[in-house]
Amino acid sequence: MSADCYVGATTGAFKLINLKEERFTNAQPLEKLKPKEHGIVGMCFVDNSQTEVLTLQKNGDVNFYNTVTGDYTKLFETENTEAGGPAKAIQLTVNDRIVVAHENGHVQIYNQEGSPQIGDGFEAGANLNFLITDPNNREVALTGGKENTLKLWDLERKATLWSMKNLKDDYLSLRIPIWEANGRFVKDSKLICTTTGHHQIRLFDPKRQRKPVISLDWHENPIRAISTCHREEHVIAGNNCGELALFDLRGKIRPVHKFRGGSGAIRCIDAHPTEKLVASVGIDRFLLVHDVDTKRTLHKIYLKTQLSSVLFSKVNSLTNPIKDEEPEVVTKFFEG
């Protein structure tokens, strides 16, 4: 069963959203879910066809949803998270291998059966907040965290390609603390845009320097969610106060306009890559869909539980209605 949006909840519920009818369906029974173990911390599509979705739970379990069959099943368990801390991020790298990162900084690559592929993995630094792969080169990943500097990694060689250098001390000669909350590759992956727990949006050019080339202070709350969108050199970011805005990265970083409707900390944003649509979720339990250009709130759907992740399907009922026919897609996982 395909959906317009796929939403992960802190309870572990995986929800399929129909925007046209403003309704949702839970992909699995909810009775046995334990939020401290099964809360969803990350999601990603398997490939460009978007017929398969991977979800990562806090306890490290990787689950798989097939939009053709409607099955939502456990794919494999990752390494013991008791020593490594809760799982934090999941991404796809080359040859459809799965990258899983933990809060303590341990990063491991698995095949589809759950077998580690690069020995013991590698360490990206403690208090890791995020890991995201380069959409134009999935062998490269970006990581960062609290007192964990921004780094670019070669996943095959387990080597650092670039790392940020912290800003100079403030006017009181006090060290500026590091708190990289999230990040994205922008401008065909030539630049990196990050958000921080100290309410900053920063732009990095790894080929030029290690310090940010531009930085903007935006309000006074941590900014934990960011997404690229259909507008080139623009990003959409949301903070812990429910404020969501579009930012222009050309020249100085500047806010273009705000989107209304949010009332709780925003945890995840995903914008359609070619259409003027953006979806956001957070602890206020609502899925919000806005028009990026006009700021208009198109949909506001109550999903009953605090939300942590969202994916916006390229094929959806708002832009190109899904036809009721069998998709001509060969699934990559569980073949045969």
Secondary structure, DSSP 8 states (H G I E B T S, - for coil): ---SEEEEETTS-EEEEETTTTEEEESS-STT--HHHH-EEEEEESSTT--EEEEEETTSEEEEEETTT--EEEEEE-S-HHHH-SEEEEEE-GGG-EEEEETTSEEEEE-TTS-BSSTT-EE--SSEEEEEEETTEEEEEEEEEBTEEEEEEETTTTEEEEE-------TTS-----BEEEEEEETTTTEEEEEETTSEEEEE-TTT-SS-SEEEE-TTS-EEEEEE-SSTTEEEEEETTS-EEEEE-SSS-EEEEEE----S-EEEEEE-SSSSEEEEEETT-EEEEEETTT--EEEEEE-SS-EEEEEE-SS-TTTS---SS------SSS--
